[in-house]
Amino acid sequence: MLKTVWRLAVTAAPLLCVLAASAQATPEIAAAYRAMAPLWQQVLAVTPRPASWTARRAELEDDATWTTLSPADRLAALQTETGRLRRELAHHRAIPARIERLGEGCVGPLRGCRVPAGGVLRGEDGIELRWQVQRGFTAEEGTSGGLVVFERRGRELRPLTWSFEGYDWQAPRLVEHDEGLLLAAIGFRAGSGHGNADLLYRRSGDAWREVELESWKLALLRHLPAGLGVWKASTMISPT
């Protein structure tokens, strides 16, 4: 896991240089960048979704996009991402590193939380996963939902993945695939057009590796004809 985090951090380093250079435009932007930059490394060290967060950093720091933003929009983008990174760290702190059982009570950061669905997934080679779909709220985002998945390791359950970015979640599934066993979960973000919050993992040896599902958005924009964009995650329209 540590090797994966190091590799992701090194890959994104050139992008950070681009943003750092741009951040000199105003003292406010420079300060916002300095506040955000160390949070990336902290998140990559603890998140169960390092590939997704690296893709988000690449999208934020994409030079073609960054240069089109006004100073006010640049500052807002940095502040928004800083808030998301801090929430991710808070979510990590709320998830126990090990538990003996996953009962009917919520595990995680949501307040006023209840568990509308939960269950067990079993696969070959003794694989056993325990999961909860949650519904509650946070002070920052209001009513929210969550999904936590724990994997049995001996007599203990260890966190495999979690996300509180989806307003609603479907039960996760184990799927047999030519490239190995997959763990898939469909999540829906709150609001109109905010898209999915899906999770996907591939079993590799005795570990699970995240399959990143977000970089296609940046790649798509680069392949669209001039004057076209994607709005509300589904409709392609011309801004003119």
C-alpha positions as semicolon CSV with decimal commas, in nm:
position;residue;x (nm);y (nm);z (nm)
1;M;0,000;0,000;0,000
2;L;0,282;0,242;0,091
3;K;0,453;0,174;-0,242
4;T;0,127;0,251;-0,421
5;V;0,088;0,583;-0,235
6;W;0,449;0,680;-0,309
7;R;0,405;0,600;-0,679
8;L;0,085;0,804;-0,702
9;A;0,247;1,098;-0,526
10;V;0,547;1,098;-0,761
11;T;0,323;1,077;-1,067
12;A;0,130;1,386;-0,961
13;A;0,437;1,595;-0,871
14;P;0,464;1,774;-1,211
15;L;0,101;1,880;-1,180
16;L;0,171;2,034;-0,843
17;C;0,450;2,236;-1,001
18;V;0,206;2,375;-1,258
19;L;-0,038;2,477;-0,988
20;A;0,234;2,622;-0,767
21;A;0,348;2,847;-1,049
22;S;-0,005;2,963;-1,115
23;A;-0,065;3,016;-0,746
24;Q;0,170;3,312;-0,743
25;A;-0,098;3,523;-0,916
26;T;-0,233;3,659;-0,587
27;P;-0,131;3,624;-0,220
28;E;-0,472;3,471;-0,144
29;I;-0,429;3,197;-0,406
30;A;-0,074;3,126;-0,288
31;A;-0,196;3,093;0,072
32;A;-0,483;2,866;-0,032
33;Y;-0,243;2,644;-0,224
34;R;-0,006;2,619;0,074
35;A;-0,299;2,515;0,294
36;M;-0,417;2,251;0,047
37;A;-0,089;2,095;-0,072
38;P;0,010;1,896;0,241
39;L;-0,343;1,758;0,276
40;W;-0,300;1,560;-0,046
41;Q;-0,019;1,352;0,103
42;Q;-0,212;1,297;0,425
43;V;-0,519;1,177;0,237
44;L;-0,320;0,947;0,005
45;A;-0,160;0,786;0,310
46;V;-0,493;0,683;0,467
47;T;-0,772;0,678;0,208
48;P;-0,897;0,343;0,073
49;R;-0,939;0,522;-0,264
50;P;-0,592;0,656;-0,353
51;A;-0,649;0,618;-0,727
52;S;-0,967;0,830;-0,716
53;W;-0,804;1,108;-0,517
54;T;-0,505;1,115;-0,751
55;A;-0,740;1,146;-1,048
56;R;-0,917;1,434;-0,875
57;R;-0,587;1,610;-0,817
58;A;-0,501;1,567;-1,185
59;E;-0,836;1,716;-1,282
60;L;-0,796;2,011;-1,048
61;E;-0,442;2,079;-1,166
62;D;-0,504;2,022;-1,537
63;D;-0,322;2,313;-1,699
64;A;-0,574;2,353;-1,981
65;T;-0,856;2,396;-1,730
66;W;-0,663;2,598;-1,472
67;T;-0,557;2,869;-1,714
68;T;-0,920;2,938;-1,812
69;L;-1,024;3,021;-1,455
70;S;-1,039;3,371;-1,314
71;P;-0,844;3,441;-0,992
72;A;-1,171;3,426;-0,795
73;D;-1,259;3,089;-0,947
74;R;-0,908;2,957;-0,883
75;L;-0,933;3,056;-0,519
76;A;-1,278;2,898;-0,488
77;A;-1,155;2,574;-0,647
78;L;-0,865;2,548;-0,403
79;Q;-1,086;2,620;-0,103
80;T;-1,346;2,365;-0,216
81;E;-1,084;2,095;-0,261
82;T;-0,926;2,179;0,074
83;G;-1,264;2,125;0,238
84;R;-1,308;1,789;0,065
85;L;-0,963;1,675;0,172
86;R;-1,026;1,771;0,534
87;R;-1,358;1,586;0,533
88;E;-1,187;1,277;0,394
89;L;-0,936;1,286;0,679
90;A;-1,218;1,330;0,931
91;H;-1,401;1,032;0,781
92;H;-1,086;0,822;0,812
93;R;-1,054;0,909;1,180
94;A;-1,416;0,802;1,237
95;I;-1,365;0,453;1,089
96;P;-1,216;0,203;1,337
97;A;-0,903;0,019;1,225
98;R;-1,050;-0,310;1,349
99;I;-1,371;-0,435;1,502
100;E;-1,496;-0,776;1,613
101;R;-1,839;-0,748;1,453
102;L;-2,045;-0,513;1,238
103;G;-2,383;-0,489;1,404
104;E;-2,691;-0,280;1,344
105;G;-2,538;0,044;1,471
106;C;-2,359;0,282;1,234
107;V;-1,982;0,283;1,205
108;G;-1,851;0,615;1,078
109;P;-1,891;0,993;1,095
110;L;-2,264;1,042;1,022
111;R;-2,481;1,193;1,292
112;G;-2,833;1,072;1,361
113;C;-2,729;0,766;1,165
114;R;-2,936;0,458;1,088
115;V;-2,862;0,146;0,883
116;P;-3,134;0,080;0,621
117;A;-2,940;-0,214;0,476
118;G;-2,648;-0,437;0,564
119;G;-2,522;-0,781;0,487
120;V;-2,247;-1,033;0,419
121;L;-2,063;-1,117;0,096
122;R;-1,869;-1,441;0,064
123;G;-1,635;-1,553;-0,212
124;E;-1,383;-1,826;-0,282
125;D;-1,071;-1,874;-0,071
126;G;-1,259;-1,781;0,245
127;I;-1,334;-1,421;0,145
128;E;-1,590;-1,267;0,380
129;L;-1,703;-0,902;0,362
130;R;-1,946;-0,724;0,594
131;W;-2,115;-0,405;0,478
132;Q;-2,352;-0,128;0,584
133;V;-2,551;0,125;0,386
134;Q;-2,604;0,427;0,609
135;R;-2,825;0,733;0,618
136;G;-2,762;1,033;0,844
137;F;-2,631;1,388;0,824
138;T;-2,321;1,602;0,868
139;A;-2,290;1,963;0,976
140;E;-2,121;2,054;0,646
141;E;-2,343;1,872;0,396
142;G;-2,675;1,810;0,571
143;T;-2,856;1,483;0,497
144;S;-2,609;1,232;0,360
145;G;-2,549;0,864;0,305
146;G;-2,258;0,630;0,343
147;L;-2,126;0,286;0,264
148;V;-1,870;0,096;0,472
149;V;-1,723;-0,242;0,384
150;F;-1,511;-0,449;0,622
151;E;-1,315;-0,763;0,539
152;R;-1,272;-1,048;0,786
153;R;-0,911;-1,108;0,878
154;G;-0,899;-1,394;1,128
155;R;-1,126;-1,302;1,418
156;E;-1,129;-0,932;1,330
157;L;-1,295;-0,714;1,069
158;R;-1,069;-0,460;0,897
159;P;-1,196;-0,169;0,682
160;L;-1,171;-0,244;0,311
161;T;-1,337;0,070;0,181
162;W;-1,583;0,342;0,272
163;S;-1,739;0,649;0,119
164;F;-1,975;0,919;0,241
165;E;-1,994;1,102;-0,092
166;G;-2,314;0,931;-0,205
167;Y;-2,659;1,038;-0,087
168;D;-2,791;0,689;-0,159
169;W;-2,619;0,352;-0,206
170;Q;-2,713;0,015;-0,346
171;A;-2,591;-0,306;-0,185
172;P;-2,235;-0,392;-0,294
173;R;-2,177;-0,706;-0,503
174;L;-1,901;-0,953;-0,574
175;V;-1,863;-1,008;-0,949
176;E;-1,659;-1,281;-1,120
177;H;-1,447;-1,133;-1,399
178;D;-1,180;-1,260;-1,637
179;E;-0,924;-1,036;-1,467
180;G;-1,022;-1,144;-1,117
181;L;-1,291;-1,102;-0,855
182;L;-1,449;-0,755;-0,844
183;L;-1,623;-0,571;-0,562
184;A;-1,869;-0,318;-0,704
185;A;-2,101;-0,069;-0,534
186;I;-2,329;0,186;-0,699
187;G;-2,374;0,520;-0,523
188;F;-2,571;0,829;-0,619
189;R;-2,470;1,181;-0,521
190;A;-2,725;1,430;-0,394
191;G;-2,859;1,702;-0,621
192;S;-2,935;1,725;-0,990
193;G;-2,660;1,615;-1,223
194;H;-2,391;1,550;-0,961
195;G;-2,336;1,202;-1,099
196;N;-2,247;0,872;-0,938
197;A;-2,028;0,794;-0,640
198;D;-1,956;0,435;-0,745
199;L;-1,682;0,220;-0,595
200;L;-1,496;-0,058;-0,775
201;Y;-1,218;-0,288;-0,651
202;R;-1,028;-0,580;-0,805
203;R;-0,894;-0,868;-0,601
204;S;-0,519;-0,904;-0,654
205;G;-0,358;-1,187;-0,462
206;D;-0,483;-1,150;-0,108
207;A;-0,550;-0,775;-0,136
208;W;-0,806;-0,545;-0,297
209;R;-0,694;-0,274;-0,541
210;E;-0,914;0,022;-0,629
211;V;-1,020;0,061;-0,991
212;E;-1,033;0,435;-1,060
213;L;-1,359;0,557;-1,218
214;E;-1,310;0,933;-1,251
215;S;-1,029;1,021;-1,494
216;W;-1,252;0,947;-1,796
217;K;-1,427;1,280;-1,731
218;L;-1,109;1,476;-1,797
219;A;-1,019;1,258;-2,095
220;L;-1,366;1,302;-2,244
221;L;-1,341;1,680;-2,251
222;R;-1,015;1,656;-2,442
223;H;-1,178;1,447;-2,715
224;L;-1,494;1,651;-2,767
225;P;-1,522;1,874;-3,077
226;A;-1,456;2,244;-3,020
227;G;-1,752;2,423;-2,867
228;L;-1,904;2,115;-2,702
229;G;-1,915;2,026;-2,337
230;V;-2,089;1,788;-2,098
231;W;-2,350;1,933;-1,865
232;K;-2,529;1,749;-1,584
233;A;-2,324;1,438;-1,655
234;S;-2,539;1,331;-1,947
235;T;-2,628;1,603;-2,197
236;M;-2,375;1,724;-2,453
237;I;-2,449;2,079;-2,561
238;S;-2,282;2,373;-2,725
239;P;-2,220;2,675;-2,499
240;T;-2,286;2,897;-2,798
